[in-house]
């Protein structure tokens, strides 16, 4: 794609999506018409089968990126509202545009900050070729460092006038910052709100990965681990820490 083309808008059937054609996610959307939409469909099927969905609940999405999953969740009709949190200003501009052009403003609240364990500012590293890989950890010498606002999750919900008992699902993909963000939403973990997250031992390191598993096992007993095509049920304390990255769903037992 000509690098002079900064954004493209594609008709994806039941929605439109604007993206950067030079970004990893944008290239996927251009070729396939979606970005991992099947992950959302798979998760919703599992939640329905386990009777873990409440139609009046709010989805808390940490790592909204450009709004792909935000829109898929909204189109599913599974949640009454979505609060989507995204720190990267490049992604947030597209996120805001995609929510607006799909007429979802009344169903989605957008927050431009990082989710962490304090309120203030955070050094943030923008990945050049994959905006979804931008994070609070430098991954490449070509990453561009910027400063973004960071807020506690409980403060984000308070400012959005969303009570913690309204949250019916947490979807979290924040490139290695998951253990930090969890410390500011223990009110949700104590309620065993279903938590779907990208678990990244490659980011955490062996000791922090093991400590994160132990931390999560203090709130949840059971989970599904997505290592292949089919999820594997296991106890939270058994989550493997010798893999690079995978998704897990934690939920209340029984």
Secondary structure by P-SEA (a helix, b strand, c coil): ccccccccccccccbbbbbccccaaaaaaaaccccaaaaaaaaaaaaaaaccccccbbbbbccccccaaaaaaaaaccccbbbbbbccaaaaaaaaaaaaaacccccbbbbcccccccccccccccccccccccccccccccbbbbbbbbbcaaaaaaaaccccccccbbbbbcccaaaaaaaacaaaaaaccbbbbbcccccccaaaaaaaaaaaaacccbbbbccccbbbbbcccccccccccbbbbbbbcc
